[in-house]
Amino acid sequence: MKFFQRLGRSLMLPVAVLPVAAILSGLGYWILAATGNDTNIAGVFLKTAGGALLDNLALLFAIGVSIGMATKPDGTSALSGLVSWLTVTTLLSPDNVALFKSIDADQVNPAFDQIENVFVGILCGLIGAWTYDHFKDTKLPDALSFFSGKRSVAIVSAGISLVLALVLFFLWPLVFSGLVAFGEFTLTLGPVGVGIYGFLNRLLIPFGLHHALNSVFWFDVAGINDLNNFLSGTGTYGETGQYMAGFFPIMMFGLPGAALAMYTTAKTSRRKIAAGVLLSSAIAAFFVGVTEPLEFSFMFLAPGLYVVHALFTGISMAITAALPVRMGFGFSGGFIDLVLGWVNPMAENPWALPVMGVFWFVVYFLSFRFIIRRFDLKTIGREDGDPEAAEDAAGAVTGDAKYLAVATAFLAALGGRENILDLENCATRLRMQVADASVVDEAALKRAGAAGTMKPGRGSVQVIYGTNVQFVKDAMDDVMSGRAQTLGTAEAEAIAAGSASSGGSGQGGVATASRTTHLVRLRQALEGTAVPLADVPDPTFAQAIMGPGIAVQPADDLADAVVVAPAAGTVQHVFDTGHAVALTLDDGTEVLIHVGLDTVAMKGRGFETLVATGDRVVAGMPLLRVDLAAVRADGHPTITPIVVLNDADAVVELV
């Protein structure tokens, strides 16, 4: 499921540009149809401008997926996806297939006319991302060194795409022809068959196979020619238009209702981001009937919800066929086509479509809202902690760039890489052994995002950063080993300071909670006695450098314990050593539970993690299991701080 959620987020990049393209194309179509002049310059200009993107949706997906699915992507992954797309679609174009089979082009299976589809685009994008991740660091012999590293990615992508093209050469016509045959069978089922067609039409969109069914019902493959007969007004009144009418209530009203449901269920902190995509997509669906921006916004993030959408579409199609209600379109099932087709001689009871649309708006809104909440579906705006995406929206420096800047600034403040003899990290802080502690600039560390600095003595220095400290440590390792280029000190300090201020000073870029009170009520996370945080024998916690909180002191005779969730929320991070876990509660509060002191030194011995990052938890759900006897045997205090990371004024109360 996480794969599909990540895929869904990858599609947001190309999907975001589609609503405006749909509106431009729809306006151009409306001008051409209203004037009756196919050469009207304004209409042609707008329709062509919008079509530039809509007609290349699959290509956009190939590039978008190759960027979004790659780990730490750059332009190389996008190029790899494009190479894969060009390889597959060129090899399987009708003209080339005719050459391979030594036949005339008009004898090629019609399936190859539809090879440039979304499904193939996504497959090519996945190939591009995979080859980038696995071959970007490839080292070849000196004679071939020019093709080493990232230069090898597109070459490998092309090779894998040859295999994909070969598979599709044999498989694609079989699947396409099978769907055409099935579509012809449904013609005998009356309104039920119309409903089945509507259901499959939506269900097959992710695979680009809906065109096979459309060719049966809309065009002259099986003698129906529903679309062309409606537009020409030469069909059979009461029959023509039945394979299009049911789309209008869904496209104009149902999907906008779904968009409203997704907006109202989005996290408060992400509603503005969600609104940008959902509002423009809903407008495109209502006015123009272009639904891909909305459908792809939840198709992979919540595939079960998409099946519900396909089922509703099938029901709408069956109802309009049975009533009867007849309407057709030249572009799609939106407001523009409804107005243009209202006076068509083949239109029957068109007034019923807006009435049915209001019904479907309510059905979509209520059902989507209920299902999203009931099953905690990760629709747009509800994704589990995606700090990089959130920071992107806020215009802050994100991901590797931010941590590289912080690492560069930290190294300068610590006296340079030569001054650091040893570097480790625990749950929230960097632990270092330095050659000369006197050169450490605590003020510069603070400016770069550190919450505080501790100097226990004998060259030991600890820099408190936050739960994202692992990424800073990794970036520092890369800089010190020469694997990453350093920034200028002034530039690094500016970027690091900007990132820290945008995410909460001293918390490593943690967002501010969306709460109206500073009182935080939590269930006790493990068995023991609650004590003030000030009693913790560690200045980082006792002085609330990481944030306010409370601590639990397990009884001396307690041999082992289970750490449970103090409230409902999402696991933000589980540390590899199992000694700490960070949670984001449902109200936005971010909580760190740190079992014992200096227990990172146990390297996971005595700890067992029971959850994973991204897991949904409720109050009382087990998070960690700890062998307290082993912790004591290693000489570590078992007192467990529970700290609020993103509210310096929080007051923690155990209930």
N, C-alpha and C positions, 0 to 999 in steps of 0.2 A: 504493500500500500504506500509506503514512503517513497518508493520509486515513482509511482504515478503522481503523488503529490508534488514531488520535485519536478516531474515532467510538466505538470500543470502550471507551476510557477515559471518554468522556462518559456512556456507559450505566451505569458503575459507581455513579454517584450514585443513580439510582432503583433499580437492581438490589440495592443494599445493604440496602434495607428489605424485600425480598420474602421472604427465608427465614423470618423470624419470622411474617410474614403467612400464609405457606403452612402453617406448623405450627399456627397458631391455627385456620385454616380446616379443616385436616385433623382436628384434635381435635374441632372442632364437628361435622364430618361423621360421625366415628366415634361420638360420643355419640348423635347422632340415629339412626344405623343400628343401633347396639347395643341401644338402648332401644326401637326400633320406634315412637318417638313423635316425629313431625315438629314438634311444638310444644314439645319440651323446652327450657326457658328457657336452660339452660347451653349446650346444643348450638347453639341458634339464635344466642345472643349471640356465641359464639366463631366460628362460621362466618361470621356477618355482619361481625364485626370483621376477620377475615382477608380476606374477599371485598371489603372496601372498597378494598383496594389491588390485589389480584389481578384484580379485575374491571375495574380502571381502569389496567391496565398500559400500554396504548397512550398514554393521557393523560400518565402519568408519563414515558414516553419522549419525548413531544413537548416537555415542559418541560425534562427532563434534557439532551436533545440541544441545545436552544436555548441552554442555559447553557454546556455543555461545549464546543461547537463555536465559540462566539463568542470573539473576541479581546477580552480585558479585559472580561468580561461583568459586568453588574449585573442588578438585577431587571427592567430594561427588556427584555432579551433573553428572559427567561422569559415575560414578559407577551406579547411578540411571538409566541413559540411557541404560547402558549395561544390567542391570537386566531386564529392560523392553523388550529389544531385545531378550534376551535369553528365557524369559517367553513366548513371543508370538511365536517365530519361533520354539521352542521346542514343544509347545502344538499343533501347526499346521503342524508339519512335517508329511509327508505321512504315516510313520509307526504308529504314534500316532493317526492320523485321522482314519486309518484303525481299530485301537483298539476301538475308540469311536463309530464307526459305525458297528463294528463286521463284517467286510468284509476283504477280502484279500488285501494286499498292492497294487497289480497290478490293483485293481478295484477302487482305489482312484482317484478322479477327478484330471486331470493333473495340474489344477490350483495350487494345493498345492506343486507341484514340484518347483514352482516359488514364494513361499512365502517369501524367503529371497531376497527381492527386495528393491530398493531405497525408494519407497514410505513408506513401512513398517518401514524402518530404520529411516526416518524422523519423522514418527508418534511416534516411541519409543523415539527418541531424544526429541521431544516436551513434552512427558509425563515426561521424566527425568528432564527436566528444570522446568516444572510446579511444580512437587512435591518438588523439591529442594527449590524453591522460597516460597512455602506455608507451608512447614513442617520442615524446617531446625531449627526453633526455638521452635518446639513443646515441651511442658512440660507435662510429664505424672505423675501419682501418684507415690509416693516413691517406691511402690512395683514393678513398671515397669520403674523406672528411668533409668535403663541401656539402654532402648530403646528410651530415650528422645533425642531431638535435631536432629542432623544430622544422628544418627543411625536409626531414623524412616523413613528417606527419601526413601531408597531403599525398605523398607517393603511396604510403601504406593504405590510406583511405581509398585511393583509386583502385588498388589491388583488391581490397575487400569488396568494393562496390561491383567489381566484375563478377564476383561470386553471387552477390545479391541479384544482379541483372540476370544471371543464368537461371537462378531459382525462379524469378518472376517470369522469365520467358516461358517456362512450362506451366507454372502454377496460376499466374494471373488470368489467362484466358479461361481456365477451368472454373475458377471461382466466379468470374464475371458472367460466363455463359450459364452457370448454374443458377445464379440469381435472376437472370433474364427468364429462364424456364420457370422458376418459382413464381415470378411476377405474372407470367401468362396463366399459371394455374389459379392464382387468386382471383382472376377475372370471373370465375364461375361462382364466387362466394357472395356476390352482392355487396351490401353495405359492410358486412363482416370483412370481406376481402379488401374493401377500401380502408377499413380500420387497420388491418394487418399491414397494408402498404404504408400507411402513415407511421405506424410503429417502427417498421424496419427502415423507413426513409431516415428517421432521426437516429436510429440505433447504428446505422451504417456510416454516418457522416465521419466519425473518427478514422474510418478505413478508406474513405473515398469511394466506397462501393455503392452509395446511394444513386449514383449516376446510372448504374445498371437497371435499377428499378424504375427510375425516372424515364428511361428510354422506352420502357414498355408502356407506361401509362400516359406520358405527356406527348410522345412522338409516335411515329408510324410503324414501330417495330411489330406491333401486334394488331394494327388496324384501328387503334383508339384515337391517337393523335389529339388528345384532349386539349393541349395548350394551343396548338395552331388552329384547331377548329373553333375554339372560343374566340381567339383574337380576330379571326376572319368572319365570325358570326355565321358560319355555314355548317355548324354541327347539328346535333339533335337536341331540341329543347327538352329539358328535364333529365338529360344524361350528360351532355357536355358540361364540363366544369366540376364534376363531382370528385375528381382526383386532385383538385386544387383548393376548393372552397374551405375545407376544414383547417387549412394552414392559417387563414387570416385571423381567427380568434386567438390562436396560440402565439403567432408572431407579433400581433399588434397589442395584445393585452396580457396573455399568459406569461410570457417571458419577462415583460416589464414588472409583473407581479412578483416573479422569482427574484428579479434584481432588487426590488424593494425589500424582500425577505432577507436577502443576503446582506443588504446594507444595515437593516435593523439588528441583525444578529452579529455583525462585525464588532470587534473589540473597539471600545470607545476611542482608544489612542490611534486606531487605524481607519476610522470611518472616513476621514477626509481622503485618504488614499483609495479606499474602496469606492467612494462616491465618484471619483474621477473616471474610473473605468466603467462602473455600473450605469451611471447616468447617461453618458454618451452612448454606451452600447444599447441601453433601453430606447433611446431616441432613434437610433439607427434601426432597431427592430420594429418599432411602431410605424415610423414614417416610410421606411424603405423596404422592410422585410428582410434585412440582412441580419441573421441571427448568430453567425459564427462568433463575433466578439463576446456575446453573452454565453453561448454554449461552451466555448472553449475556456471560459473563465471558471467553470466548475466541472467540466467533463472529466478531467483527470484528477482534480483535487477531491471530487466526491462522485465517483463513477456510479454508485448506487442511486444518487439523486438524478443523474442523467438518465438512468433507466426509467425512473418515475416520469421524467419529462417526455421520454419517448412513448410511454404508455398513455399519458394524457393526450399526446398528439394523435395517437391511434384512435382513442375514444372520440376526440373532436371530429376526426375525419369520418368515423362511422356514423356519428349523429347527424352531421350535415348531409351525408349521403342518404340517410333514411328519412329525413324530414319532408320534403327535400329542400335543400338550399344549394344553389349553384353559383359559382363565381370563378373567374380565372385571372391570370396575371401574365404580363409579358416580362416582368423583371423578377418580382417576388411578392409574397403575401403581405404587403404593407399598406399604409393609408393611401399612398399615391396611386397604387394599382387599384385599390378598392374604389376610389373616386373615379378613376378613368374607366373602370369596367362597369360602373353602376348602371349605365344606360345601354350596355351591350345587349343585343337581342337574346343572347344565350343566358344572361343573368336571371336567376330565379330567386325571389325573396331575399335580395341582398341586405335588406334592413335587419334581418335576423342575425347577421354576422356581428355587428357591434353589440347587440343584446347578449349574444352568446359570449362575446369577448369580456364583458363585465363579469359574467359568471366565472369564466376561466381566470380572470385576474384575481378574484377572491380565492378561488381554489388553489392557484399556484402560491399566492402569498401565504395562506394559512398552512398548507401542507408543507411547503419548503421551510417555513419558519419552524414548524413543529419538528420536522425530520432533522434539520440542522442542529437544533438544540438537543433533541432526544438522543441523537447518536454522536453529538459533538463533532460534526463534520467540519473539516478544515477548508471551508470555502473562503473566497477572497476576503481578507481582513480578519480571519480567524486562525491563520497559520500559527503553529507553535513557534516560539521565540526565534525570529529571524532578524537578529540585530543588524546585519548588513543591509537587508532590504529596508528596514526602518530608517537607518541612517542615510541611505541613498535618498529616500523620500525627503528627508530633512535637509538635504544638501550638504551633509557632513562628509568628511573624508572617511572611507570605509575600508574594512577588510585588511588585506595585507599592507596596503598603503598606510593605513593608520598605525598598525602595529610596528611597521618598519620605522615610521616617524618617531613613535614613542621609544623604540629601541635605540635609535640614533641619539635622541636627546638624553636618554638615561645613560648611555655609554659616555657621552661627553661630561655629564654631571658626575659620573663615578670615576673620572680621571682617565678615561680612555680604556681601550681594550687591553692594553699592557698592564693596567692596574688590577685587572680581575684575574685572580688565580683559580677560582672555582665558582661555578654558577649552577644553582638548582632552583626549584620553585616548589612551594606547597600549594595549598588551596587558594590562597589570596596574596601571597607575597613572594618576591624574589629573595633567595638566600644566597649570599655571596661571601667568599673569602677574598679580601683585597690586600694588595701589597702595602698600601698606605691609606688608612681610613681618614686621615686629616684632609685629604684633597677632595673628599666627597662633598659636593655642593647640594645641600638639602633643599635650598630655595629653588634651584634649577630643577631638581627632581619633582618638587611640588608643582612648578609651572608646567611640567610635562605630563602631569596627570597622576602623580603618586599621591596617595592619601596620607602617607607619613613615612618616616625613615627611623629605623632602630639601629643602634650600634652597641650590641652586647659586649664588645671588647675583643681583644686579640685578633683584630683584623676582620671580624665578622660584621657584615652589614646586611640589614634586611630592608627591602623597599616594599611597602604595602601598596598594592595596586587594585586588586579586585578579583572577581572570579574568572576574568579573561586573562589572568596573568600568564597562563601557559603559552598564549599566542605571542606575548611580549618576550617571554624567555626564548621561544623558538626563533623569533626575529633577531634577538641579540646573538644567538648561536650562529645564525646565518651571516650576520654582519662580521662577527669575530673570525669566522672561518673563511670569509671572502666569497661565500655563495651569494651574497646580496650586496648591492652597491649602497653605500651610505649617502644620506642627504647632507646638505650643508647644515651646520648646527643651528643657525638662525631659522632656516626654513623648517627644520625638524621640530624645533621648539614651537614655532607658530602653528604647525599642523597638529602636533600633539596637544597643545593647549586648546586649540579649537575643537578637537575631538572630545577632549575631557569636558569642556564647558557645555557642549551640545548633549552630552549624555549623563551629566551629573558629576560634579567635581569629585575627584578622588575615587570614583567607583569603577574605573575602567570602562566608561562608556555605558553605564547602566541607565536606562530610561527612568524618568520620574513616574511614580505610581499615580494612577487616576483615582484618588480617594479624596474624600471631603473631610476626613478626620485623621488625626495622628495616632489614635488609639488602635492598636493591633491586638486582637484577641486570638490566641493560639492554643491548640491542644498541646499538652506536654509531650515532647518528642520521644522521651525514653524514661524508664523508671528511675526515680531518684528524688532528691530534694532541690527545689528551685532556689537559686541564690542570685544576688545582684551581679550584673556583669562586671562591676568594679572589683568583685572578689576573685576574679579569674587571675591566676598568677602569670599573666602575660600582658605586657603593656599595650600591645596592639588591640587586644579585646578590652582590657580594663579601662583604657582611656577612650574607648569608643571611636578609635581611628577609622575602623571599617564601617562603623555605624552603631546605633544603640541596640539594646537587646536584653537578653536574660541568659542565665546559664543553669544547667542541671548537673548536680553532683550525685553520681550513682553511689549506692551504698557500698561500703568496703567489702561486704561479703557477697556481692552480686558478681557471679562468674561470667555471665554473658548477658547481652541485651539486644533487643530489636529496636531500631530507630524507626519511628513511624512519622507519616506526614502530619504536620501540625494543623493543616487546613487543606481545603480542596485547591487544586491548581495543576501546574504542569512542571515536570522536571526540566529545569534549565540546563543543568550540567551535573554529571556524576563523575567524580575524579577517579582517575585510573587506579589510584591506590585504595580507593574505597573508604577513605577516612572522612570524607565530606561530601555533601550534596547541596546543590542550590536549587531553589524552587521559585517559580513565579506564581503567586496565588491568584485567584480569580479576580480580585479587586486591583491587581497590578502590583501588590507588595512583593518585593523580592527578598527572599530569606535564605540565609546560609546556615546550615547545621554542620558544625565542625566537631567531630567526635574526638575528645581528648586534645592534648597539646603536644605539638611536635610529632604527632603520630604518622606524619608523612614519611618519617625515617624508617617505619616498619615496612614500607614498600608493598603494602597490601596484605601482609601476613596478619591474620587474625580478623580480617574484614571480608565480608561477603556482600556484594551489591545485589539488590533484589529488584531494581528498576533500571531503566535506561533513559538517556537523554531524549526528551520529547514525549515521554509517557505521561498520560493523564492519571492523576492520583486524587483520592478523596481523603478526608481526615481519618487518621487511624490506619491507613494502608502502609504496610511495611516498606521501608526504603533500604535499610542496611541491617546487617547482622554483625555484631562485634563481639569478639572474645576479650572481655574486660580483664580477665586473668592474664592473658598474654600482653595486654597493654601495660598492666602493672609490672609484669615480669621484666619488661623492657625499660622500666624506669620512667614511664610517661604518666603524667596526671590524667585521670579519666574525666575530669570536669569538661562538660560539653557546652560551648557557647552557641547560642541561637541568635543570629544578628540580622537586623533589617538593613539592607544594603542601600536602599534608595530613598530614605526619608530620615534626615538627620534629627528630626524632632519627634520621631516615633516613640510611643510609650507601649511596651509590650506587656500584655496581661495574659497569664495562663488560666485557662478555663477547664 
